Amino acid sequence: MKLIENYSLKNLNTFGIEARTKYFAEIFSEEELVELLSDDKCRRERKIVLGGGSNILFTKNFNGLVIKNSISAINILKENEDSVLIEIGAGVIWNDLVNFCVERNFGGIENLTLIPGTVGAAPIQNIGAYGKELADTFYSLNGFYFENCEKKTFSKSDCKFSYRSSIFKDNLKDKFIITSIKLKLNKKYKLNTSYKTLNEYLEKAGIKKPSIRNISDAVAEIRRSKLPDPSKLGNAGSFFKNPEVNYETLEKMKSEYPDIKSFPSESGKAKLSAGWLIEICGWKGKRVGDVGTSPDHALVICNFGNAAGSEILEFAMRVKEEVANKFGITLQEEVNIL
Ligand SMILES: Cc1cc2nc3c(=O)[nH]c(=O)nc-3n(C[C@H](O)[C@H](O)[C@H](O)COP(=O)(O)OP(=O)(O)OC[C@H]3O[C@@H](n4cnc5c(N)ncnc54)[C@H](O)[C@@H]3O)c2cc1C
């Protein structure tokens, strides 16, 4: 385990922001993590975990220890004719896990194809896309409290999953490091093609009885056509969550904006498309210096050059203010801001 001082995080966040951390360490096992957390120098420091850096915005240098979690391994723990229980190291790339499952016909995460980042970060905001979320297949996770290095297992209900959130984005934010997760996948699966864009894609392609592979390929192609590739244009996907409103509010808004984009949420409310709200405020494709929204997707804020994290945040706050002024709705950040 090597502790590096004054380390640049520019290549470790998908916004491509130059920020430095006082200390940096990469861990490849739980043993290395325990050694790191027990180290006298590290014990006193504020800590954060970094996976793929695809949901984080550094607005300044970090005065503490950044732990890059690279614990990898995928193990099948139990298998019968109906299902399979897999344990995955937190440092495994999420899409590598999706491919592992798609290749073996293990159903449950194919709709989550091509979400950037690591497995360990997936529970943090209960990643979701195209009608599915992590919680649908989640079984449990292991990790350690920073404070006392105590190991703890969290069951699905302990994680308090909700739309783009969990206990780890709330009470336990930056207090706990996930080292592995377990998922229960189905061998006798029911595919979810309810999401409009996915359904339309399959219909257009003439695929009537899709396989897991068909769903995964379709999601990959839709995503590639819609979202900017962070290796070419710095971004962290959706900057804000889609706000939820009750149906009474939705009806009132519809009388003024009949084209408003909404869909039912898991909590029985209506979810409004944050991208649509931003677009109506005139911010789709708008740029201020090196910061701007994607011309294809108003919800994605991009670094078009050498923007500082603080400039991206300033831009996001202006977008947020305009949406609040026009619609009376306060957008909530999905990206973790530091
Ligand atoms: C182009 C693009 C598209 C995206 N599309 C989607 C999408 O469709 N759906 C979706 O849900 N998200 C999406 N995202 C957001 C992002 O991919 C996910 O949130 C992903 O889970 C982040 O993984 P990461 O490893 O990069 O996390 P990081 O950005 O490294 O970290 C994110 C947060 O999790 C914490 N963290 C990371 N690893 C651990 C760990 N092991 N233990 C404890 N805390 C940890 C970090 O401290 C930070 O607070 C997208 C991002 C991009 C760039």
The ligand as an SDF file (V2000), in Angstrom:
LIG
                    3D

 53 58  0  0  0  0  0  0  0  0999 V2000
  -21.9800    9.5300  -19.5310 C   0  0  0  0  0  0  0  0  0  0  0  0
  -22.5290    9.1250  -18.1840 C   0  0  0  0  0  0  0  0  0  0  0  0
  -23.7490    8.4640  -18.1080 C   0  0  0  0  0  0  0  0  0  0  0  0
  -24.2840    8.0860  -16.8680 C   0  0  0  0  0  0  0  0  0  0  0  0
  -25.4720    7.4120  -16.8390 N   0  0  0  0  0  0  0  0  0  0  0  0
  -26.0010    7.0220  -15.6700 C   0  0  0  0  0  0  0  0  0  0  0  0
  -27.2360    6.3080  -15.6210 C   0  0  0  0  0  0  0  0  0  0  0  0
  -27.8440    6.0080  -16.6540 O   0  0  0  0  0  0  0  0  0  0  0  0
  -27.7330    5.9530  -14.4100 N   0  0  0  0  0  0  0  0  0  0  0  0
  -27.0830    6.2430  -13.2570 C   0  0  0  0  0  0  0  0  0  0  0  0
  -27.5920    5.8780  -12.1900 O   0  0  0  0  0  0  0  0  0  0  0  0
  -25.8950    6.9060  -13.2600 N   0  0  0  0  0  0  0  0  0  0  0  0
  -25.3450    7.3000  -14.4270 C   0  0  0  0  0  0  0  0  0  0  0  0
  -24.1610    7.9920  -14.4520 N   0  0  0  0  0  0  0  0  0  0  0  0
  -23.4870    8.3350  -13.1860 C   0  0  0  0  0  0  0  0  0  0  0  0
  -22.3950    7.3260  -12.7600 C   0  0  0  0  0  0  0  0  0  0  0  0
  -21.9880    6.5360  -13.8370 O   0  0  0  0  0  0  0  0  0  0  0  0
  -22.8730    6.4130  -11.6360 C   0  0  0  0  0  0  0  0  0  0  0  0
  -23.3180    7.1630  -10.5400 O   0  0  0  0  0  0  0  0  0  0  0  0
  -21.7820    5.4530  -11.1800 C   0  0  0  0  0  0  0  0  0  0  0  0
  -22.3010    4.5360  -10.2450 O   0  0  0  0  0  0  0  0  0  0  0  0
  -20.5850    6.1750  -10.5600 C   0  0  0  0  0  0  0  0  0  0  0  0
  -19.5440    5.2350  -10.3940 O   0  0  0  0  0  0  0  0  0  0  0  0
  -18.0640    5.6850  -10.1300 P   0  0  0  0  0  0  0  0  0  0  0  0
  -17.2940    4.4720   -9.7820 O   0  0  0  0  0  0  0  0  0  0  0  0
  -17.5580    6.4860  -11.2520 O   0  0  0  0  0  0  0  0  0  0  0  0
  -18.2730    6.5860   -8.8340 O   0  0  0  0  0  0  0  0  0  0  0  0
  -17.4540    7.8750   -8.3950 P   0  0  0  0  0  0  0  0  0  0  0  0
  -17.8130    9.0190   -9.2660 O   0  0  0  0  0  0  0  0  0  0  0  0
  -16.0210    7.5440   -8.2390 O   0  0  0  0  0  0  0  0  0  0  0  0
  -18.0840    8.1140   -6.9580 O   0  0  0  0  0  0  0  0  0  0  0  0
  -19.4310    8.5230   -6.8290 C   0  0  0  0  0  0  0  0  0  0  0  0
  -19.7820    8.6340   -5.3430 C   0  0  0  0  0  0  0  0  0  0  0  0
  -19.7350    7.3460   -4.7440 O   0  0  0  0  0  0  0  0  0  0  0  0
  -18.7500    7.2940   -3.7150 C   0  0  0  0  0  0  0  0  0  0  0  0
  -18.0990    5.9680   -3.8420 N   0  0  0  0  0  0  0  0  0  0  0  0
  -17.5610    5.4350   -4.9590 C   0  0  0  0  0  0  0  0  0  0  0  0
  -17.1210    4.1850   -4.7120 N   0  0  0  0  0  0  0  0  0  0  0  0
  -17.4040    3.9250   -3.4180 C   0  0  0  0  0  0  0  0  0  0  0  0
  -17.1870    2.7990   -2.5570 C   0  0  0  0  0  0  0  0  0  0  0  0
  -16.6100    1.6850   -3.0000 N   0  0  0  0  0  0  0  0  0  0  0  0
  -17.5950    2.8880   -1.2540 N   0  0  0  0  0  0  0  0  0  0  0  0
  -18.1870    4.0310   -0.7910 C   0  0  0  0  0  0  0  0  0  0  0  0
  -18.4060    5.1200   -1.5590 N   0  0  0  0  0  0  0  0  0  0  0  0
  -18.0350    5.0620   -2.8580 C   0  0  0  0  0  0  0  0  0  0  0  0
  -17.8140    8.4490   -3.9850 C   0  0  0  0  0  0  0  0  0  0  0  0
  -17.1750    8.8990   -2.8160 O   0  0  0  0  0  0  0  0  0  0  0  0
  -18.7810    9.4840   -4.5600 C   0  0  0  0  0  0  0  0  0  0  0  0
  -19.4900   10.1380   -3.5300 O   0  0  0  0  0  0  0  0  0  0  0  0
  -23.5790    8.3790  -15.6830 C   0  0  0  0  0  0  0  0  0  0  0  0
  -22.3430    9.0450  -15.7510 C   0  0  0  0  0  0  0  0  0  0  0  0
  -21.8190    9.4070  -16.9850 C   0  0  0  0  0  0  0  0  0  0  0  0
  -20.4770   10.0810  -17.0450 C   0  0  0  0  0  0  0  0  0  0  0  0
  1  2  1  0
  2  3  1  0
  2 52  2  0
  3  4  2  0
  4  5  1  0
  4 50  1  0
  5  6  2  0
  6  7  1  0
  6 13  1  0
  7  8  2  0
  7  9  1  0
  9 10  1  0
 10 11  2  0
 10 12  1  0
 12 13  2  0
 13 14  1  0
 14 15  1  0
 14 50  1  0
 15 16  1  0
 16 17  1  0
 16 18  1  0
 18 19  1  0
 18 20  1  0
 20 21  1  0
 20 22  1  0
 22 23  1  0
 23 24  1  0
 24 25  2  0
 24 26  1  0
 24 27  1  0
 27 28  1  0
 28 29  2  0
 28 30  1  0
 28 31  1  0
 31 32  1  0
 32 33  1  0
 33 34  1  0
 33 48  1  0
 34 35  1  0
 35 36  1  0
 35 46  1  0
 36 37  1  0
 36 45  1  0
 37 38  2  0
 38 39  1  0
 39 40  1  0
 39 45  2  0
 40 41  1  0
 40 42  2  0
 42 43  1  0
 43 44  2  0
 44 45  1  0
 46 47  1  0
 46 48  1  0
 48 49  1  0
 50 51  2  0
 51 52  1  0
 52 53  1  0
M  END
$$$$
